[in-house]
């Protein structure tokens, strides 16, 4: 029988280190907590190989004094407490003094630190809790060096002396995901601290938050807008238990397959099984089975009621009055969810798998059913080739509908005055699509001609097609305008005929464009393609939703999603051969960029710099790219930085010009200009967002205006109040009066967009999974329903 012996201190320290530092993410957690204890306002984390090769954290805290650097990595050395009774009132993250010591026993540790009153920083290396020389023959004492106020800790070769632990860890990507999760959770809770996480050698950060961002904005940045828009504020106070709770939880409209539970007790990231189960039991009454919510919860309990010394990594804590606190949290959560449960957003199933035809079975079914008698329930009583009279008669342009600029007293917020002026409609001779023999990507010339230009439909040349676009883009509140309200200023897009350029079509042999076209063809769904090729348009359910029939099935389609993909594919196929959408008056790109930066959608913050400076840089950027944009996109920009034309992607279609300022800003900031293929792909996507069909109802009529729509509305008297204007707008809604550059949106959808969907769109496979295409009814199923009656 072996005798009991005292373990070597090195063995003891290494065993203890294995408990505290279980993986790179647990080491980072300890280092982040030290930075937060040091009152840091910015924390930057750099990682290599999932933190095993390199784990570096730099903060802007108060730093470490030089005289303390000799013992900073020894076990049980801390500045957080001096006696055991201090644990009853501890309010810092750390208190044992084991984090740096444990890391130094399983990795190579280097510290560079500087205090506010020091003239320079000091650098030291550590191993097994002791100072060591950075290289043989050198001194182990801290050496002066350049550095910012704060501390930078570099951990290299983690678990180099524990090969079993190294092999037990998962892949580098899995460890990095764990590190990312830790940084994300602390960034949400510490909204006043800027967090940055990136991989070594990469210029783009995986996580970046701002000091000035609120907690909701941080959640939006880190978890996405789908969670941020569904958040509810949660609060609860109980003086008897000495508890204060605050948090953000999602309502019943949001659910996910995995629970996201961010729990902080006295600002410590911990896990509480009992609280987790209680939260899930409350949500089980609101969410579908096997789905979970997003929960952020911060509990502040009297330090004397919390026992933090129950886990080596402080991952768990115990506290008094657990049942009472759980009950208070449950009541507050139920009250919040009940109050926000007045409306629900239900998920909609996309195209049913059985409803998508298969080309492999079509021939067999047709041959087998040819001899059989077609039952009434299987009969298709529509023909997608039949024509209607209104396809040849474009509606007259509508009269002016102008908006009212309201002066908001006691408000400093920017108000944009947007006015829609009279648009001139196409004449009857201009109606129709211009045939391009080489346009379709999968059809021959005869098929395309038959689909785009029915026998009875007149066609015109590109030079004769014309339309007009008129729009006034935003007024900007000037600094000298005080209490007088907002004056109307801004950039006007005056009416001008749309025409195609006279240059002949060129053969473009760019490999990047060929690759992008091949990607579109590869991603096409043959079943949905057949649906679009042989559908029969029914009507518009909403400005953004349309109905059509295919065989015995009725579908509802998202017009915006379909048109967005259509314009992307038109951009690729007609690349460098676009027509020109000429603007009567050149538009200053700097002014357009300023208008875009005024919008909340731009994401501009004061940290980005003055808007004037950013707008000027946008203008200078476009001037430098003017030759390429003109050659490839027919987007003409003069030497003064003014926009003169836009590409004409589809005949008889003019995009909504309200989105032009944001297009200019996004082209300068969101396009990947360094790589050819990525550049053309991102350019196409940005143009598709801009050109995609986005209908909007008209603004309220201006008081005193004698012009109204020709839908039977009476003239607006000069003394009309804002309430009457609102009633007039509601009347327009009830009459479904919605215009697209002076033309009824229904005509544009039926006779411009849907013919293009039929002849030129290759629907991607994702349309079969999302809600772009929804099957509403099937004739045989309806017969079964009526047979039961």
Buried (B, 14 or more C-beta within 10 A) or exposed (E): EEEEEEEEEEEEBBEBBBEBBBBBBBBBBBBBBBBBBBEBBBBBBBBBBBBBBBBBBBBBBBBBBBEEBBBBBBBEBBBBBEEEEEBEEBEBBBBBBBBBBBBBBBBBBBBBBBBEEBEEBBBBBBBBBEBBEEEEEEEBEBBEEEBBBBBBBBBBEBBEBBEEBBEEBEEBEEBBEBBBEBBBBBBBBBBEBBBBBBBEEEEEBBBBBBEEBEBBBBBBBBBEEEBBEBBBEBEBEBEEBBBBBBBBBBBBBBBBEEBBBBBBBBBBBBEBEEBBEBBBEBBEEBBEEEBBBBBBBBBBBBBEBBEBBEEBBBBBBEBBBBEEBBBBBBEBBBEBBEEBEEEEEEEEEBBEEEBBBEEEEEEEEEEEEEEEEEEEBBEBEBEBEEEEEEBBEBBEBBBBBBBBBEEEEEEEEBBBBBBBBBBBBBEEEBBBBBBBEEBBBEBEEEEBBEBBBBEEBEBBEBEBBBBBBBBBBBBBBEEEEEEEBBEBBBBBBEBBBBBBBEEEEEEBEBEBBEBBBEBBEEEBBBBBBBBBBBBBBBEBEBBBBBBBBBBBBBBBBBBBBBBBBBBBBBBBBBBBBBBBBBBBEBBBBBBBBBBBBBBEEBEBEEEEEEBEEBBBBBBBBBBEBBEEBBEBBBBBBEEEBBBBBBBBBBBBBBBBBBBBBBBBBBBBBEBEBEEBBEBBBBBBBBBBBBBBBBBBBBBBBBBEBEBBBEEEBEEBEEEBEEEBBEEBBEBBEEEBBBBBBBBBBBBBBBBBBBBBBBBBBBBBEEBBEBBBBBBEEBBEEEBEEEEEE
